[in-house]
Amino acid sequence: MKRGLRIGAVLAALWVGALGCSKAKEDGKGVEKTGALPPVAVEATQVQARDLIEGIEVVGSLTPKSEAKVRSEYAGIVTDVFVTEWVRVKKGTPLAKLDSREIEAIVQKAQAAVEIAKANLLQAEVGGNRAERELIRAQNLKEAGLITQQLLDDVRTEKAASMARITAAKAQLMAAEKDLQQAQAHLTKGLIRSPMDGVVFARNVNVGDLVGEPGTQRLMFQIVDNRQLELTVTVPSTEMGRLRLGQPLTFITDAFPEKPFSGRIKFINPTVNEADRSVKVIAEVPNSSETLKAGLFVKGRIITGQRRKVLQIPRSALLSWDVEAKKGEIFVVDQDLAQRKTIQTGSVSGDWVEVVSGLQTGVPIITRGGFNVKNGDRVKITQLNGGK
């Protein structure tokens, strides 16, 4: 009897021990399930007020302000070409020469015609002087009663005729001189010269080519001056109220990504493009060093104004951003917890966005690592920028 009781007590003790171990295991699992997750490492910055430079983002292409397309005014065969592409020329520098033998003959003929007209004028003037003397003598004889009135009238008629011949000779001389000037101008233009200082951008002729033929207007040379460039951009019509002549425009180009350039607005198109509701704007860009070249694509910003002590945050802090509605979402850090907030945005200046409402100065906001965070997660700030 006692032995049976002992065996039963041992079995009961073993059953209680097993039950306790099972419960301990279940309690261990519960702790594992409910244990706190480690904080997410993030970088943050404190919201600060900064000076805001307002502007309008634009893109465009550079073109030379001064450009000349050289053609021949008269038809002719090219006998000489004096320049090649990409050489610098001055205004008046000879570029090419046309065959001038035919026009030289025309000039010589025109010169001979001028000499003949001069001789005819001289002869007419001599006749006029003779008629003047005859008229004076006839008048004296008439007063003395030695000639009749009819003879005096004949002398006066001859005087008038001689004056008419002088007038006609002068007109012929003037016409001959004009013909000579025209022929000489034609001969002069047979030597093609640069109309401006610049660089030969293109040369499209060779010796033996026929140029200047009617109906073709063949381009012989193209001269560009890169010392003064124009930057043409388009601005949405919604922004045109902020545009003013003389506003600075800063820009960069892929050719020199680390070097900023600048110009000033010189022209604003008075009409809006009906296709895309934009306004064309042209800025003048000084380029005395000729670092920039015509044809470069650039990204720039028209500076429209500046405000001081404006609340701004980096673009990288925005989790989402509706540019048109001017609303964005960010994470602020409050007692090591990430809290998602909606803010009202304003102007944009480079990598900085104005905050109109929804934030206060000094509040830490997550700038890096926020996409790994959920609302209410614990976070650990590994780097805090903007702190005092």
C-alpha angles and dihedrals in degrees: 000000000000090000091056091050091053093052091049092051091052092050091049091051091051091049092050091048092051091048090051093051091050091051092048090053091050091049090051091054090050092054090048091052097047098040116124118260117239115262119263115247112236141163119234142181132206115244110250138179113247137174108270121214106200121210149144119255112230141169129203149135133267120239131178114262090213120043132155130197107202120211134163117255092206134044116255148130117268109240100172138021113195103183140046131209122292096019120131117243136185127225107282096022110146111248103174142344130225128213103274103178095106095046091045088059090049090051091052091049091049090050090052090050089053091052091050091049090051090052091049090051091050091050091049092049090051089052089048092053090049091050090050092053092046091052093052091049093047091051091052091048091049091053088052090049094241099122134036127251091248092059090050090051091051090053091049090051091052089051091053091047091052091052090051090052090052091051092049091048091052091050091050090050091050091050091048091050091050090051089051093049091050092049092047091049089051089050092047092051090054084079104069111215133186110261093206147013112274147088127301101248095178137011115194103172138076134187110289096028119133111231136175095035112157116268098017107071090194114205110237104177139000118209122193132185112208095181089092118033135183124221114205117198137162125232125197112254088238088068099043092098089068095054121105133170111258096029113144120248119200121193147164132211133207089242089066105017095171098045121081122210132192144201140165132249111256104164135032117188109241092215133062121234105248093207098062103003093243134138122227115229127187123201126190114231120197110222107169091151089051090225091140121063131209113260097037117139113228141187115216150158131229108220107225102169149321134244127190129227098009120165108246139170132194118265088237090068093064114100091185132359132192100198096189094047090039094227130130141170128229141168118246121193114234116175092335092309125114112233119190113224136182117225136187112238131205135174123003124223113183107294093351128089125199117238111214096179142348100062141068132210115272097024112134114235128187113251100169130031095022094125089065091055131086126203109281096017120142112248136189117212108222094178128021117193126193096031122143 
